Amino acid sequence: MKEFFKGVMHMTIEEMKEKKREHGYTYNMMSQMSGVPLGTVQKIFTGETKSPRYDTLEALARIFENGDRDYLYADMVEDSGTAYAAKVQGQYTLDDYYALPEDRRVELIDGCIYDMAAPSTIHQLIAGEVHRQISNFILEHDGPCMPFISPVDVQLDCDDKTMVEPDVIILCDRSKDINRCTYGAPDFVAEVLSKSTRRKDIGVKTYKYANAGVREYWMIDPKDMKVIVYTFAQNDDAEDTVSIFGFQDKIPVGIYNGELKIDFAKISKRLEANN
């Protein structure tokens, strides 16, 4: 983990406070950029929260990886000059989400609308292969869980402020499948990182998935040929864990206690054949 987030993990709250002053960020801006709830940001920076969660500090520290605010907001729709200008970011709801044209791919996260560029062929190949290997395992074992591949709507927080579209999910609680979307947190989520969604997937979505009750989150990074696997604690007595694998590995799926392994060496061969 330290290797992947090099230069971020060591940042203290005092250093973040100084960076906040330098960049002129408000608490609301930091909340939108990190995905950390506004109240939590305020409590951390005012000192009310004495021992913030590790993943919360991680999400906040990532804001300051790059001082270019435009880059941080690269995949967030601007508030003016767009089809979404009726409201400011943070105030959009599912009504706005469903009112968008069908050919417009977006995600709604905490009332903010994020544009989604069309996925590359590499992105689709990786997501498709991960989904195929999961599906084959479930079919072979006559398992009760259901795998889905994007596009699939996930009403993550069961409210009207968030609707995400992960690349691959595994849903074991079938009562959450309400036809129009998955209502609540899937057990497993995989996101294939791309230039347009990288910061959102690493920062905002990691926090959202952890706090919504997702058990396992994979960030698949074609650029660095790595897979970052988060296992989120499901109770206060356990701790979140993170592991980093390469594209040559057979990566165990934690929710199946490692009985299912995704063979990334096979995926790498498909990528080579595709180039």
N, C-alpha and C positions, 0 to 999 in steps of 0.2 A: 504493500500500500504506500509506504513512504517513497518507494521508487517512482510510482505512478504520479503521486501528488508532490513531487519534489519541489521545495521552495514554498509550499503552502502550509504544511502540517505544523511547522515550528512557529507560526505567527501567533503572538499573544493577543489578548483582548486589548491591552493598552496600545499595541502596535496597530490594531485594527481601528481603534478610536482615532489615532493620529492620521491614518489613511482616510478615514471618513471625513475628517476636517479638511484634509488636503484636496479631496475630490469634490467636497461640497455635497455629499450624499445625504439625503434625508432618511429617516427610519423607513418611510414608506417605499422609497426607491430601493433600499437595501432588502426589504422584504420581497419586493417584486423580482429583484435580480437573483436572490438566493432561494426563494421558495419557502423561507422561514416565516411563520406567521408574524404579523406586525407586533402584536403584544409581546411575543417572545424576544424579538429583536430589541424592543425598548427595555425589557427587564434585564437583558444581558448587558446592554451598554450603560444602563443607569446603576448597575451593580445589585439590583434586587435579586437576580438569580446568581447565586454564588458558585454553583458547579454545573455549568451548561453541559448538555449531552455532547459527546464527541462528534457525532455526525452533524449536529447543529453548528458547532464551531467550524467544522470542515466546510459546510455550505457557505457560511459567512466569509471565511477566509478566501474562498475561490473568487469572490467578487473582486479582490484586489490583485489577482494574478496579472491583470492587465489594466492599466489606467484608462484605457479608451472606452468610454461609456457606450459609444455607438457600437463597438464590437460586442460588448456584453449584451446589448439589446438587439443584436443582429437579426434574430429570428422572431422578435416580437413586433407585432403590427403597430405602426405609429398611430398616434391619436388624430392626426390631421391629414387631409388630402387622400383619404382612403375610403373604401366602402363601409368601414366600420366607425366612422367619425361621429356617430350619433351619441356615443358614450366615451368616457375616458377609461383607460385601462384600469382594471380592478372592479369595474361596475357591470361587466357583461354577465349574462346568465344563459341558461340553456335555451331560453326563448330566442336569444340572439344567435346562438349556435345553430339551432335548427332552421333559422330564417335565412342562413347563408346559402348561396347557390350550391347545388350538388357537386359541381366540378371544383369547388374551392376547398382544399384540404387544410384544416386548421385543428388546433387543440385549444381547449379552454381550461386554464389552470388558475384557480383562485380569482376568477373574474377577469383574467387577462387572456386575450386571444393571440395565439402564436401561429404564424403561417408555417406550412409544411411544404417544402419543395418536393417535386416528384422524386422518388427514390432512384438511385443509380442501379445499373444491372448487377454490380457487385453487391450492393446492399440487398437486393432482391434474392440473389443467389444464396447469400449467407443465411438470411432469414428463412428462405424456403428449405434449405438443407437442415437447419436446426429443427424446424417444424416437422419435417419428414421423419427425422430420426426419433423425435419424441412420439409422433403419431404411430410409427411402426412398433415402438416399445409398448405403448398402451394397447394397441390392437393385439399384439402377441401375447400379452398377459391378461387380456380381457379386463383392463383396468376401468375404474369408474370415472376417472378424471377426463376432462375434455381439453384438447389443444386447439388453439385458434391462432390464425395468422392475420396480420393487418390486411385490409382495414377492418377493425373491430372496435366499437366504442366501449369504453370502460368508464362508468360513472363512479369514479374512485372513492369519493367521500360521501356518496349517497346524498349529495346536496345539489343545488342548481348553479353552482359556481365552477365546477370542474368536470371536464369530459376529456379523457386522454385516449390516445390511439397507439398502444404499444405494438412493437413488431411481432412478438410472439408471446402468448400467455398459456398457462395451464390453469384450468379452473376445476377444482375438486368438489366444491359445494355447488351442486347443480341448481339449487334454489336461487342462486345469484344470476342465472341465465334467464333473463326476462324477455328474450326475443329481440327487442329493439337494441339491447346493450347488455353488458355485464354490469350488474348493480352491486358495487362493492369491490373489495380488493381480490384479485386473483391470487392463487398460491405462488405462482412463478411468473416472472416477467423477464423478457429479454429485449434489449434495445440494441440495434446496430448503429453505432455512432457514425454521423456524417458531418460534413463541414457546417451545414446549416442548422443542425440540431445538437451539436456536440455539447455546448455549454448548458443547454436546457436539460439534456439527458444526464449529464454528470452532476449538475448542481441542483436545479429545481426538482427534477423527477426523483433523484435519489432520496431527497428529504420527503417528498410526497409519498413515495412507495413505502418507505420505512414507517411513516406515521399512520398510513392507511391500513396496515396489517399485512402487506405482502410479505411472504415468508422468505423468498429468494429473488434476487435481482441480478441479472447478468448485463454488463455493458461490454459489447463486442466491438473492438476497435480495429477495423481493417488497416488503418494507417500505421499503427504501431504493432500490428499482429499480436494483440493481447486480448485476453478476456478477463475482466474484473468481476469477481463473483462476491456479492454481498449476501450474507445470511443474517437476516434481521431477527433479533431476539423477540420472542412472543410473550415474555413476562419479565418482571422487574428483577428476577433472580439470575437472568442470563444476560450475556453481552452480545452485541453485534460483532460479526466476524467478517473479514474480507480476505480473499485469496486472489492471486494473479497467475494466470496460465498463459501459455503460448499457443500459437496455431498448430503446433506439432503434437499437442496433448490430447488425451482422452479425458474430458472434463466431467467429473461426477455431478449429477443433479441431486442436490441435497434433499429435496422433498421426497426423493425415492431412496434415500439412505445410500446413495452411490450405486444402486443396482443398475440404473440407467446412466450411461456415459455417452456424451456427445463427442464423436470422433472428428476433431478438427483437422487431423491430417488428411482425411478424406475430403473435407471442405476445401482445404488448401489445394489439393490436386485439381478439384473442380475449378478453382479460381485460376490456377495456372493454365488449364486447358481453355479457359474463357478469354485469356489475354492473347 
